[in-house]
């Protein structure tokens, strides 16, 4: 029997797939401290993983671990060098969260461009239309959005942007122009040039050595003053100190952040007090529907791995 560790709880609909399969047993691990994972994880030969970290120190004692199934698409919380050297398979829920995340991007774009929070507060506090002349709002029609990273989420987002009559540029060095054109986008060969004309920028890249601090003060200085940046990918792609400084200096209009360099962010993080930023606690994928899809896909990837029928498209290439 294959013993599976569920590191952090997932939706019960996913666990039901294990319940129906006599070849699997599972245990939910709620205490995800390094010490506890070092103690418990060696007893399993597969695991699911949400946001907890699997360091090399933890993995080094897990001699029977064969697969890590991510409940999501990012994997910067896994020691990739270790699993590559030790032939541990890493999978993602490749198809589950595109709709939820792309809808969250549109929500953040609309909230910022329509001054939703400001207007809502003015109605509630009796300042009905009091500051209407000084509050800036924007239409999305004929505005340009730069989608940085064009995986499944980016491909879902472009449909919604086109539905709002937006022009779409796509920066993804791994895709050719024809592929991007088929989705209605225009390929941007350089992010440095692409940001200059963008009214909105939405980030959908993994965090790695090349993308860390990609959005920094020097790059932001090239952007339009009405530009809005949305990050639902990974904290660290945007330099938070540079972003806060740029907003204070009115280099750009606003930002929407679902992810942070440190999660949760420290309470003295200046962005938490910046009224030009809207935030969510790394929950863009956590709609009720997406929770079910991710849980099912997470478990299915584990079952498929041990039954030798895993779809190669969900395997992270290391």
Secondary structure, DSSP 8 states (H G I E B T S, - for coil): -EEEEEES---HHHHHHHHT-TTEEEEEE----HHHHHHHGGG-SEEEESSS-B-HHHHTT-TT--EEEESSS--TTB-HHHHHHTT-EEE--TTTSHHHHHHHHHHHHHHHHTTHHHHHHHHHTT-TTTTTTT------TT-EEEEE--SHHHHHHHHHHHHTT-EEEEE-TTS-HHHHHHTT-EE-S-HHHHTTT-SEEEE----STTTTT-B-HHHHTTS-TT-EEEE-S-TTSB-HHHHHHHHHTTSSSEEEES--SSSS--TT-GGGG-TTEEE-SS-TT--HHHHHHHHHHHHHHHHHHHTT---GGGB---
